Amino acid sequence: MEKLARWALAPVLQAWVASKSDEVERLPRPRDEPEWHSPGPDPDRVLIFGGGPAVGWGVLSHEIGLTGSLGRALSRRTHRGADVYARPLPRLKMGGALAEFGKVRLKEYDAVVVTLGVNDAGALTPTSAWERGLSALIATIVDRTSPNIEIFVAGVHPVRSIPLYDSLPGSIAQAHARRMNATSARVCERVGNATFIPLTAPEPCEPVRFRDSRSYRHWAEELAESMSPRLTDRIARADYLSGPGTPR
């Protein structure tokens, strides 16, 4: 049934998304370096990879986008430093994620946050392809970083909360995003160091605009609430393995 509905609706939805492309390109977005450093001991090194919230649509600096907002939200909870870097890719879909991830110069990250899915929801990417792609991406992250890496898969937030997509076609994309989110949650359940984090719609901006700093604080708080215990456990595991008096 899903396959039949996708066959019928995908061309219509993709044409609708394409009709919005000029408006999207005119939206403000950050042009500064996509990184943020919150001072403190034992800093958690975090990479945000993907599109959607990682891009910072609607604001002019990553300091008030997701990168800076997540760094501050994590530090408040962990009482440690946070070095947050982003690889924002506005047009990225899951089909191209592995190739783009291969271009990332990986450092010793403690965590990777994956923010993919809005573009796939608009394209009605089959959930089977989404599952294969996400599984492969998680496996690649582990292979290229460390078996102890913490991976966080951010859910696709409600599509109709995007002002440009608040319409009937947006409802179709939003329903598909819910199916994708359910698939992501199942994939993460199979992997011990992968955690699915649902994202909800932020409060609408007043006056009406695409996004503002409050939108990114909203998502940062949702992410940090789930991330901080896992990152704190990382420090505890390192202390245990190093033993008393052994430098890490």
C-alpha positions in Angstrom: 0.0 0.0 0.0 2.8 2.4 0.9 4.5 1.6 -2.4 1.4 2.3 -4.4 0.7 5.6 -2.6 4.3 6.7 -3.1 4.2 5.8 -6.8 1.1 8.1 -7.2 2.2 10.9 -4.9 5.9 11.2 -5.2 6.0 13.1 -8.6 3.4 15.6 -7.3 5.2 16.1 -4.0 8.6 16.5 -5.6 7.2 19.1 -8.1 5.8 21.0 -5.1 9.1 20.9 -3.3 10.9 22.1 -6.4 8.4 25.0 -6.7 9.6 26.2 -3.3 13.3 26.1 -4.1 13.7 29.7 -5.0 12.1 30.8 -1.7 14.3 28.5 0.2 17.4 29.8 -1.5 16.5 33.4 -0.4 16.2 32.4 3.3 18.8 33.8 5.7 21.4 31.2 6.8 24.7 31.4 8.6 27.9 32.1 6.7 30.3 31.9 9.6 32.3 28.8 10.6 30.0 26.0 11.8 31.5 25.4 15.2 31.1 26.4 18.8 33.3 25.9 21.9 32.0 26.0 25.4 34.8 26.2 27.9 35.1 23.6 30.6 37.0 20.4 31.6 36.9 17.1 29.6 35.1 18.7 26.6 32.7 16.5 24.6 33.6 16.7 20.9 30.4 16.5 18.9 29.9 16.5 15.1 26.5 17.5 13.7 26.1 16.0 10.2 23.2 16.6 7.8 20.6 19.1 6.7 17.5 20.6 8.3 18.3 22.0 11.8 22.0 21.7 11.2 21.9 24.3 8.4 20.6 27.1 10.6 17.9 28.4 8.3 16.5 31.7 9.4 19.5 32.9 11.5 22.8 34.5 10.4 25.2 32.8 12.8 25.9 29.3 13.9 26.3 30.8 17.4 22.6 31.1 17.7 21.8 28.1 15.4 21.9 24.5 16.4 25.7 24.3 16.7 26.1 27.0 19.4 22.7 26.2 21.0 23.6 22.5 21.4 27.1 23.3 22.9 25.6 25.5 25.5 22.8 23.1 26.3 25.2 20.2 26.8 27.6 22.2 29.0 24.8 23.3 31.3 23.9 19.7 31.9 27.3 18.0 32.0 29.2 20.9 33.7 32.0 20.1 31.2 33.2 21.8 28.0 31.7 21.1 24.6 33.3 21.5 21.2 30.6 21.3 18.6 31.3 21.2 14.9 28.7 21.0 12.1 28.8 19.7 8.5 25.6 21.4 7.2 24.4 20.1 3.9 21.1 21.7 2.9 20.2 19.5 -0.1 21.4 16.2 1.3 19.3 13.1 1.2 20.0 9.7 2.7 21.1 8.4 -0.7 24.1 10.7 -0.8 25.0 10.6 2.9 27.7 8.0 2.7 29.6 9.8 0.0 29.4 13.1 1.9 30.4 11.6 5.1 33.5 10.3 3.4 34.6 13.9 2.8 34.4 14.7 6.5 37.9 15.1 8.1 37.1 13.1 11.2 38.8 14.1 14.5 38.5 12.3 17.8 34.7 12.9 18.1 32.9 11.5 21.1 29.5 11.8 19.4 27.9 12.3 16.0 24.4 13.8 15.6 22.7 12.9 12.3 20.1 15.4 11.2 18.8 14.0 7.9 15.3 13.4 6.7 13.4 16.6 5.8 14.5 16.3 2.2 13.8 12.6 2.1 10.3 13.2 3.5 9.7 15.7 0.7 10.9 13.2 -1.8 8.9 10.3 -0.2 12.1 8.2 0.0 10.9 4.6 0.5 11.3 3.5 4.2 13.2 0.4 3.0 15.8 2.6 1.4 15.9 4.9 4.4 16.5 1.9 6.7 19.3 0.5 4.5 20.9 3.9 4.2 20.7 4.7 7.9 22.1 1.3 8.9 25.0 1.7 6.5 25.7 5.3 7.7 25.8 4.2 11.4 28.1 1.3 10.5 30.4 3.6 8.7 30.5 6.1 11.5 31.6 3.3 13.9 34.2 2.0 11.4 35.7 5.5 10.9 35.7 6.7 14.4 35.7 4.4 17.4 33.6 1.5 18.8 32.9 3.8 21.7 31.4 6.6 19.6 27.9 7.8 20.6 25.6 8.2 17.7 22.4 10.3 17.9 19.8 10.2 15.2 17.6 13.2 15.3 14.0 12.6 14.2 12.5 14.6 11.4 10.5 17.4 13.1 6.9 18.0 12.0 7.3 19.2 8.4 4.3 21.5 8.6 6.1 23.5 11.3 8.3 24.8 8.4 6.3 27.9 7.3 7.0 27.3 3.5 5.6 23.7 3.8 2.6 24.4 5.9 0.0 23.2 3.4 -1.7 20.0 2.2 1.3 18.7 0.4 3.3 19.4 3.6 0.8 17.0 5.4 1.8 14.2 3.0 5.5 14.8 3.7 4.8 15.0 7.4 3.0 11.7 7.4 5.8 10.1 5.6 8.3 11.6 8.0 6.5 9.8 10.9 7.0 6.5 9.1 10.7 7.4 8.6 11.1 8.2 12.3 9.6 4.9 13.3 12.1 3.2 11.0 15.0 5.2 12.5 13.9 4.2 16.0 14.0 0.5 15.1 17.4 0.8 13.5 18.8 2.6 16.6 17.3 -0.1 18.9 19.5 -2.7 17.1 22.7 -0.7 17.7 24.0 -0.3 21.2 25.6 3.1 20.8 22.9 4.7 18.6 20.1 6.6 20.1 17.0 8.0 18.3 15.9 11.4 19.6 12.5 12.7 18.4 12.3 16.4 17.6 9.1 18.3 18.1 7.9 21.5 16.5 9.3 24.7 18.0 6.9 27.6 18.9 6.1 29.7 15.8 8.3 32.7 15.4 6.7 36.1 16.2 6.7 38.1 14.0 6.3 35.4 11.5 9.6 34.3 10.0 11.2 31.0 9.0 13.2 30.2 12.2 14.9 32.2 15.0 17.3 31.5 17.8 14.4 30.2 20.0 13.7 27.4 17.4 17.3 26.2 17.7 17.3 26.4 21.5 14.2 24.3 21.5 15.9 21.5 19.4 19.1 21.8 21.3 17.4 21.2 24.6 15.6 18.1 23.2 18.9 16.7 21.9 20.9 17.6 25.0 18.4 16.0 27.3 19.1 12.6 25.7 22.7 13.2 24.9 24.1 14.4 28.2 23.6 11.1 30.2 25.3 9.1 27.4 28.2 11.5 27.3 28.5 11.6 31.0 28.7 7.8 31.0 31.5 8.1 28.5 33.6 10.0 31.1 32.7 7.5 33.8 33.8 4.6 31.6 37.1 6.3 30.8 37.8 7.0 34.4 37.1 3.4 35.3 39.3 2.0 32.5 42.2 4.3 33.2 42.2 3.4 36.9 43.3 5.5 39.9 46.3 7.7 39.2 46.5 6.8 35.5 46.3 9.8 33.2 43.7 9.6 30.4 
